[in-house]
Amino acid sequence: EADGLNGAPAPAPAPKVRTLEDDVPQISLEKELREELDGTALQQDRQSQRVRGFQDRLQETMELKKKVEDMFVMELEGLGEKLKSEVEQEELRVVSIERLISKFAGALDQKREAVERDAELLAQMQSTQGLVREAAIKSMMDKAIGDKASLVDVENDLIDKMEDCISQLGAELEESNARFTK
């Protein structure tokens, strides 16, 4: 282009020299961006640490839960075995009680028959006592009748006790059977 004065081309403007002041806004912006990025990175690191902490605690909690569940399973298995053993023992007890009741009932029937025979014999002894006239024989007869009457009384007491035992065994049997229904 021509300079309007002499027709010579206008000198090129001198390149503008950049000074530190020219770069301050750019440096300041870069610094702010860097600080913001550093802050964001720091927040992300903290967030990551918190997430890792939560994950670690969650893992520990899950491991603890697994241990507790395993303990419950072991305890339940142990209780199951113990219960099974107790049921088997109770079944044996029931069989034993039933046998005992049966033996007592048989013995009670025999005892009743024996007492009935002894009572009949006592009645016969008492009826024949009046026929005896000799004093020595009458004295022996009185003693024998007294002894037989005493024996019948003892055997009747024994029958009562055997009946009580059978009743108690029956109650125990009902209790054992009630346990099975639970």
Accessible surface in RSA format (square Angstrom, percent):
REM  Atomic radii and reference values for relative SASA: ProtOr
REM  Chains: A
REM  Algorithm: Lee & Richards
REM  Probe-radius: 1.40
REM  Slices: 20
REM RES _ NUM      All-atoms   Total-Side   Main-Chain    Non-polar    All polar
REM                ABS   REL    ABS   REL    ABS   REL    ABS   REL    ABS   REL
RES GLU A   1   191.13 109.7 136.77 103.5  54.36 129.4  66.32 128.3 124.81 101.9
RES ALA A   2    72.85  67.0  43.81  67.6  29.04  66.1  45.11  63.5  27.74  73.5
RES ASP A   3    53.45  37.4  49.12  48.9   4.33  10.2   5.40  12.7  48.05  47.9
RES GLY A   4    78.91  97.3   0.00   N/A  78.91  97.3  44.21 121.3  34.70  77.7
RES LEU A   5   163.54  91.1 130.78  93.6  32.76  82.3 133.48  93.7  30.06  80.9
RES ASN A   6   116.70  80.5  83.12  80.3  33.58  80.9  37.73  90.8  78.97  76.3
RES GLY A   7    51.94  64.1   0.00   N/A  51.94  64.1  27.57  75.6  24.38  54.6
RES ALA A   8    42.81  39.4  37.61  58.0   5.20  11.8  42.78  60.2   0.03   0.1
RES PRO A   9   101.67  74.1  89.11  81.2  12.56  45.6  89.24  73.7  12.42  77.2
RES ALA A  10    55.56  51.1  38.00  58.6  17.56  40.0  38.03  53.6  17.53  46.4
RES PRO A  11   114.38  83.4  92.81  84.6  21.57  78.4 103.34  85.3  11.04  68.6
RES ALA A  12    87.88  80.8  61.31  94.6  26.58  60.5  66.06  93.0  21.82  57.8
RES PRO A  13   123.26  89.8 101.56  92.6  21.69  78.9 112.15  92.6  11.11  69.0
RES ALA A  14    86.74  79.8  61.16  94.4  25.58  58.2  65.71  92.5  21.03  55.7
RES PRO A  15   120.17  87.6 102.61  93.5  17.57  63.9 113.03  93.3   7.14  44.4
RES LYS A  16   175.67  85.7 147.13  90.3  28.55  68.0 100.90  90.8  74.77  79.6
RES VAL A  17   119.24  78.5 105.52  95.5  13.72  33.1 110.29  95.8   8.95  24.3
RES ARG A  18   161.02  67.6 136.95  69.8  24.07  57.3  63.17  86.3  97.85  59.3
RES THR A  19    65.31  46.5  57.84  58.6   7.47  17.8  60.11  80.7   5.20   7.9
RES LEU A  20   125.74  70.0 115.26  82.5  10.48  26.4 118.18  83.0   7.56  20.3
RES GLU A  21   126.66  72.7 115.78  87.6  10.88  25.9  61.44 118.8  65.22  53.2
RES ASP A  22    60.04  42.1  40.56  40.4  19.48  46.1  15.47  36.4  44.58  44.5
RES ASP A  23    44.44  31.1  44.44  44.2   0.00   0.0   6.76  15.9  37.68  37.6
RES VAL A  24    76.41  50.3  75.55  68.4   0.86   2.1  76.25  66.2   0.17   0.5
RES PRO A  25    89.01  64.9  78.43  71.5  10.58  38.5  84.99  70.2   4.02  25.0
RES GLN A  26    96.10  53.7  92.80  67.8   3.30   7.9  32.73  69.7  63.38  48.1
RES ILE A  27    87.21  49.6  86.88  64.7   0.34   0.8  86.88  62.6   0.34   0.9
RES SER A  28    46.82  39.6  42.73  57.0   4.09   9.4  21.59  46.0  25.23  35.4
RES LEU A  29    93.49  52.1  91.35  65.4   2.14   5.4  93.01  65.3   0.48   1.3
RES GLU A  30    74.18  42.6  71.03  53.7   3.15   7.5  23.48  45.4  50.71  41.4
RES LYS A  31   116.34  56.8 116.05  71.2   0.29   0.7  59.01  53.1  57.32  61.1
RES GLU A  32   101.98  58.6  98.06  74.2   3.92   9.3  35.56  68.8  66.43  54.2
RES LEU A  33    93.72  52.2  93.54  66.9   0.18   0.4  93.63  65.8   0.08   0.2
RES ARG A  34   138.52  58.2 136.81  69.7   1.70   4.1  52.54  71.8  85.98  52.1
RES GLU A  35    97.70  56.1  88.79  67.2   8.91  21.2  42.33  81.9  55.38  45.2
RES GLU A  36   120.15  69.0 109.37  82.7  10.77  25.7  39.70  76.8  80.45  65.7
RES LEU A  37   121.56  67.7 118.93  85.1   2.63   6.6 119.26  83.8   2.30   6.2
RES ASP A  38    87.52  61.3  82.24  81.9   5.27  12.5  27.24  64.1  60.28  60.1
RES GLY A  39    31.61  39.0   0.00   N/A  31.61  39.0  30.64  84.1   0.96   2.2
RES THR A  40    57.39  40.8  55.77  56.5   1.61   3.8  38.54  51.8  18.85  28.5
RES ALA A  41    49.59  45.6  47.31  73.0   2.28   5.2  49.05  69.1   0.54   1.4
RES LEU A  42    88.80  49.5  86.32  61.8   2.48   6.2  88.11  61.9   0.68   1.8
RES GLN A  43   120.89  67.6 118.26  86.4   2.63   6.3  32.16  68.4  88.73  67.3
RES GLN A  44   112.83  63.1 110.00  80.4   2.83   6.7  37.07  78.9  75.76  57.5
RES ASP A  45    83.20  58.3  82.46  82.1   0.74   1.8  11.41  26.9  71.79  71.6
RES ARG A  46   131.30  55.1 129.61  66.1   1.69   4.0  42.22  57.7  89.08  54.0
RES GLN A  47    94.57  52.9  94.57  69.1   0.00   0.0  33.67  71.7  60.90  46.2
RES SER A  48    46.50  39.3  41.63  55.6   4.87  11.2  14.66  31.2  31.84  44.6
RES GLN A  49   108.97  60.9 100.02  73.1   8.95  21.3  24.83  52.8  84.15  63.8
RES ARG A  50   131.99  55.4 125.98  64.2   6.01  14.3  58.51  80.0  73.47  44.5
RES VAL A  51    61.84  40.7  61.51  55.7   0.33   0.8  61.84  53.7   0.00   0.0
RES ARG A  52   128.62  54.0 128.32  65.4   0.30   0.7  59.76  81.7  68.86  41.7
RES GLY A  53    22.68  28.0   0.00   N/A  22.68  28.0  21.91  60.1   0.78   1.7
RES PHE A  54   121.41  60.7 117.94  73.0   3.48   9.0 118.85  72.1   2.56   7.3
RES GLN A  55   104.41  58.4  99.42  72.7   4.98  11.9  35.00  74.5  69.41  52.6
RES ASP A  56    86.19  60.4  83.89  83.5   2.30   5.4  19.93  46.9  66.26  66.1
RES ARG A  57   133.31  56.0 131.88  67.2   1.44   3.4  64.59  88.3  68.72  41.6
RES LEU A  58   110.62  61.6 106.58  76.2   4.04  10.2 109.89  77.2   0.72   1.9
RES GLN A  59   101.08  56.5  99.97  73.1   1.11   2.6  33.80  71.9  67.27  51.0
RES GLU A  60   109.55  62.9 104.53  79.1   5.02  12.0  39.51  76.4  70.04  57.2
RES THR A  61    78.79  56.0  75.12  76.2   3.67   8.7  53.99  72.5  24.79  37.5
RES MET A  62    97.51  50.5  93.22  61.7   4.28  10.2  77.94  66.3  19.57  25.9
RES GLU A  63    87.18  50.1  82.92  62.7   4.25  10.1  31.82  61.5  55.36  45.2
RES LEU A  64   110.63  61.6 108.88  77.9   1.75   4.4 110.05  77.3   0.58   1.5
RES LYS A  65   110.01  53.7 103.63  63.6   6.38  15.2  68.43  61.6  41.58  44.3
RES LYS A  66   119.80  58.4 118.91  73.0   0.89   2.1  80.47  72.4  39.32  41.9
RES LYS A  67   132.90  64.8 130.55  80.1   2.34   5.6  75.28  67.8  57.61  61.4
RES VAL A  68    56.90  37.4  56.90  51.5   0.00   0.0  56.90  49.4   0.00   0.0
RES GLU A  69    74.63  42.8  73.29  55.4   1.34   3.2  33.90  65.6  40.73  33.3
RES ASP A  70    57.97  40.6  56.50  56.2   1.47   3.5  21.67  51.0  36.30  36.2
RES MET A  71   122.48  63.4 119.14  78.8   3.35   8.0  89.27  75.9  33.21  44.0
RES PHE A  72   128.43  64.3 128.09  79.3   0.34   0.9 128.33  77.8   0.10   0.3
RES VAL A  73    77.13  50.8  76.10  68.9   1.03   2.5  77.02  66.9   0.11   0.3
RES MET A  74   131.02  67.8 122.27  80.9   8.75  20.8  95.53  81.2  35.48  47.0
RES GLU A  75   105.77  60.7 100.96  76.4   4.81  11.5  34.20  66.2  71.57  58.4
RES LEU A  76   117.73  65.6 110.82  79.3   6.91  17.4 111.09  78.0   6.64  17.9
RES GLU A  77   109.84  63.1 100.06  75.7   9.78  23.3  48.76  94.3  61.08  49.9
RES GLY A  78    41.64  51.4   0.00   N/A  41.64  51.4  35.40  97.1   6.25  14.0
RES LEU A  79    89.59  49.9  86.80  62.1   2.79   7.0  87.25  61.3   2.34   6.3
RES GLY A  80    38.51  47.5   0.00   N/A  38.51  47.5  32.61  89.5   5.90  13.2
RES GLU A  81   115.70  66.4 111.91  84.7   3.80   9.0  44.93  86.9  70.77  57.8
RES LYS A  82   125.53  61.2 118.81  72.9   6.72  16.0  68.93  62.0  56.60  60.3
RES LEU A  83   113.15  63.0 111.32  79.6   1.83   4.6 112.76  79.2   0.38   1.0
RES LYS A  84   122.87  59.9 116.91  71.7   5.96  14.2  69.05  62.1  53.82  57.3
RES SER A  85    48.13  40.7  45.98  61.4   2.15   5.0  25.66  54.6  22.47  31.5
RES GLU A  86    83.89  48.2  79.81  60.4   4.07   9.7  30.84  59.7  53.04  43.3
RES VAL A  87    57.67  38.0  56.11  50.8   1.57   3.8  57.62  50.1   0.05   0.1
RES GLU A  88    84.14  48.3  83.19  62.9   0.94   2.2  30.66  59.3  53.47  43.7
RES GLN A  89   113.05  63.2 108.17  79.1   4.88  11.6  36.57  77.9  76.47  58.0
RES GLU A  90    26.21  15.0  25.18  19.1   1.03   2.5   8.12  15.7  18.09  14.8
RES GLU A  91    85.65  49.2  83.64  63.3   2.01   4.8  27.84  53.8  57.81  47.2
RES LEU A  92   126.42  70.4 122.72  87.8   3.70   9.3 122.95  86.3   3.48   9.4
RES ARG A  93    83.24  35.0  77.36  39.4   5.88  14.0  43.75  59.8  39.49  23.9
RES VAL A  94    14.46   9.5  14.46  13.1   0.00   0.0  14.46  12.6   0.00   0.0
RES VAL A  95    64.18  42.2  63.86  57.8   0.32   0.8  63.88  55.5   0.30   0.8
RES SER A  96    57.77  48.8  55.10  73.5   2.67   6.2  21.69  46.2  36.08  50.5
RES ILE A  97     9.39   5.3   9.17   6.8   0.22   0.5   9.39   6.8   0.00   0.0
RES GLU A  98    84.38  48.4  77.68  58.8   6.71  16.0  27.83  53.8  56.55  46.2
RES ARG A  99   146.13  61.4 143.15  73.0   2.98   7.1  56.06  76.6  90.07  54.6
RES LEU A 100    76.62  42.7  75.56  54.1   1.05   2.6  76.19  53.5   0.43   1.2
RES ILE A 101    35.73  20.3  35.73  26.6   0.00   0.0  35.73  25.7   0.00   0.0
RES SER A 102    74.16  62.7  62.27  83.1  11.89  27.4  30.28  64.5  43.88  61.5
RES LYS A 103   143.15  69.8 130.91  80.3  12.24  29.1  83.84  75.5  59.31  63.2
RES PHE A 104    54.83  27.4  53.03  32.8   1.80   4.7  54.68  33.2   0.15   0.4
RES ALA A 105    39.08  35.9  37.97  58.6   1.11   2.5  38.95  54.9   0.14   0.4
RES GLY A 106    32.60  40.2   0.00   N/A  32.60  40.2  30.88  84.7   1.72   3.9
RES ALA A 107    43.29  39.8  36.61  56.5   6.68  15.2  38.65  54.4   4.64  12.3
RES LEU A 108    10.16   5.7  10.16   7.3   0.00   0.0  10.16   7.1   0.00   0.0
RES ASP A 109    76.56  53.6  74.39  74.0   2.17   5.1  21.65  51.0  54.91  54.8
RES GLN A 110   128.65  71.9 124.82  91.2   3.83   9.1  37.97  80.8  90.68  68.8
RES LYS A 111    52.04  25.4  49.48  30.4   2.57   6.1  18.47  16.6  33.57  35.8
RES ARG A 112   101.16  42.5  96.91  49.4   4.25  10.1  45.27  61.9  55.88  33.9
RES GLU A 113   101.60  58.3  98.93  74.8   2.67   6.4  33.95  65.7  67.64  55.2
RES ALA A 114    24.82  22.8  23.98  37.0   0.85   1.9  24.45  34.4   0.38   1.0
RES VAL A 115    12.62   8.3  12.62  11.4   0.00   0.0  12.62  11.0   0.00   0.0
RES GLU A 116   109.29  62.7 104.42  79.0   4.87  11.6  32.97  63.8  76.32  62.3
RES ARG A 117   146.49  61.5 141.53  72.1   4.96  11.8  68.28  93.3  78.21  47.4
RES ASP A 118    23.13  16.2  23.05  22.9   0.08   0.2   0.08   0.2  23.05  23.0
RES ALA A 119    42.19  38.8  36.63  56.5   5.56  12.6  37.21  52.4   4.98  13.2
RES GLU A 120    97.93  56.2  93.47  70.7   4.46  10.6  39.11  75.6  58.83  48.0
RES LEU A 121    78.66  43.8  76.71  54.9   1.95   4.9  78.10  54.9   0.56   1.5
RES LEU A 122    21.88  12.2  21.88  15.7   0.00   0.0  21.88  15.4   0.00   0.0
RES ALA A 123    57.09  52.5  50.38  77.7   6.71  15.3  52.56  74.0   4.54  12.0
RES GLN A 124   110.67  61.9 108.91  79.6   1.76   4.2  36.09  76.8  74.58  56.6
RES MET A 125    29.63  15.3  28.24  18.7   1.39   3.3  26.04  22.1   3.59   4.8
RES GLN A 126    93.35  52.2  80.13  58.6  13.22  31.5  23.87  50.8  69.49  52.7
RES SER A 127    80.34  67.9  54.49  72.7  25.85  59.6  52.55 111.9  27.80  38.9
RES THR A 128    56.01  39.8  55.79  56.6   0.21   0.5  52.44  70.4   3.56   5.4
RES GLN A 129    41.03  22.9  41.03  30.0   0.00   0.0   5.22  11.1  35.81  27.2
RES GLY A 130    48.55  59.9   0.00   N/A  48.55  59.9  36.04  98.9  12.51  28.0
RES LEU A 131   134.29  74.8 117.20  83.8  17.09  43.0 118.00  82.9  16.29  43.8
RES VAL A 132    31.15  20.5  23.67  21.4   7.48  18.0  28.71  24.9   2.44   6.6
RES ARG A 133   204.59  85.9 174.00  88.7  30.59  72.8  75.63 103.4 128.96  78.2
RES GLU A 134   106.47  61.1  96.26  72.8  10.21  24.3  40.00  77.4  66.47  54.3
RES ALA A 135    78.14  71.8  68.63 105.9   9.52  21.6  72.10 101.5   6.04  16.0
RES ALA A 136    62.82  57.8  52.04  80.3  10.78  24.5  60.79  85.6   2.03   5.4
RES ILE A 137    83.02  47.2  82.89  61.8   0.13   0.3  82.90  59.7   0.12   0.3
RES LYS A 138    82.70  40.3  82.70  50.7   0.00   0.0  48.82  43.9  33.88  36.1
RES SER A 139    70.52  59.6  61.60  82.2   8.91  20.5  29.48  62.8  41.03  57.5
RES MET A 140   135.23  70.0 127.96  84.7   7.27  17.3  99.19  84.3  36.04  47.8
RES MET A 141    38.51  19.9  36.09  23.9   2.42   5.8  18.54  15.8  19.98  26.5
RES ASP A 142    66.53  46.6  56.52  56.3  10.01  23.7  28.25  66.5  38.28  38.2
RES LYS A 143   138.58  67.6 127.49  78.2  11.10  26.4 105.91  95.3  32.67  34.8
RES ALA A 144    41.12  37.8  32.97  50.9   8.16  18.6  38.78  54.6   2.34   6.2
RES ILE A 145    16.67   9.5  16.67  12.4   0.00   0.0  16.67  12.0   0.00   0.0
RES GLY A 146    39.55  48.8   0.00   N/A  39.55  48.8  33.80  92.8   5.75  12.9
RES ASP A 147    78.70  55.1  72.44  72.1   6.26  14.8  28.13  66.2  50.57  50.4
RES LYS A 148    37.60  18.3  34.53  21.2   3.07   7.3  17.23  15.5  20.37  21.7
RES ALA A 149    32.47  29.9  31.36  48.4   1.11   2.5  31.92  44.9   0.55   1.5
RES SER A 150    60.52  51.1  55.37  73.9   5.15  11.9  27.84  59.3  32.68  45.8
RES LEU A 151    76.86  42.8  73.12  52.3   3.73   9.4  76.20  53.5   0.66   1.8
RES VAL A 152    13.56   8.9  13.56  12.3   0.00   0.0  13.56  11.8   0.00   0.0
RES ASP A 153    87.93  61.6  85.79  85.4   2.14   5.1  23.84  56.1  64.09  63.9
RES VAL A 154    90.00  59.2  88.81  80.4   1.19   2.9  89.35  77.6   0.65   1.8
RES GLU A 155    19.23  11.0  19.23  14.5   0.00   0.0   4.61   8.9  14.62  11.9
RES ASN A 156    61.10  42.1  60.27  58.2   0.83   2.0  20.52  49.4  40.58  39.2
RES ASP A 157    82.56  57.8  81.27  80.9   1.29   3.0  17.43  41.0  65.14  65.0
RES LEU A 158    76.65  42.7  74.53  53.3   2.12   5.3  76.20  53.5   0.45   1.2
RES ILE A 159    15.22   8.7  15.22  11.3   0.00   0.0  15.22  11.0   0.00   0.0
RES ASP A 160    79.53  55.7  78.29  77.9   1.25   2.9  23.93  56.3  55.60  55.5
RES LYS A 161   135.35  66.0 134.12  82.3   1.23   2.9  78.62  70.8  56.74  60.4
RES MET A 162    19.98  10.3  19.48  12.9   0.51   1.2  16.52  14.0   3.46   4.6
RES GLU A 163    62.08  35.6  59.23  44.8   2.85   6.8  25.12  48.6  36.95  30.2
RES ASP A 164    84.53  59.2  83.30  82.9   1.23   2.9  16.76  39.4  67.77  67.6
RES CYS A 165    47.85  36.2  46.70  52.1   1.15   2.7   4.09  10.4  43.76  47.2
RES ILE A 166    37.05  21.1  36.19  27.0   0.86   2.1  36.19  26.1   0.86   2.3
RES SER A 167    75.98  64.2  60.66  80.9  15.32  35.3  37.85  80.6  38.13  53.4
RES GLN A 168   117.67  65.8 113.45  82.9   4.22  10.1  37.47  79.8  80.20  60.8
RES LEU A 169    22.13  12.3  22.13  15.8   0.00   0.0  22.13  15.5   0.00   0.0
RES GLY A 170    21.16  26.1   0.00   N/A  21.16  26.1  20.39  56.0   0.77   1.7
RES ALA A 171    59.93  55.1  50.53  78.0   9.40  21.4  54.21  76.3   5.72  15.2
RES GLU A 172    67.03  38.5  66.39  50.2   0.64   1.5  20.67  40.0  46.35  37.8
RES LEU A 173    31.70  17.7  31.70  22.7   0.00   0.0  31.70  22.3   0.00   0.0
RES GLU A 174   127.66  73.3 121.19  91.7   6.47  15.4  43.16  83.5  84.50  69.0
RES GLU A 175    92.73  53.2  85.66  64.8   7.08  16.8  34.24  66.2  58.50  47.8
RES SER A 176     0.00   0.0   0.00   0.0   0.00   0.0   0.00   0.0   0.00   0.0
RES ASN A 177    65.83  45.4  64.06  61.9   1.76   4.2  25.27  60.8  40.56  39.2
RES ALA A 178    47.57  43.7  42.07  64.9   5.50  12.5  46.76  65.9   0.80   2.1
RES ARG A 179   102.32  43.0  88.60  45.2  13.71  32.7  48.05  65.7  54.26  32.9
RES PHE A 180    80.50  40.3  52.17  32.3  28.33  73.7  55.44  33.6  25.06  71.7
RES THR A 181   118.71  84.4  81.58  82.7  37.13  88.5  75.18 101.0  43.53  65.8
RES LYS A 182   203.48  99.3 139.23  85.4  64.24 153.0 113.02 101.7  90.46  96.4
END  Absolute sums over single chains surface
CHAIN  1 A    15073.9      13527.4       1546.5       9026.1       6047.8
END  Absolute sums over all chains
TOTAL         15073.9      13527.4       1546.5       9026.1       6047.8
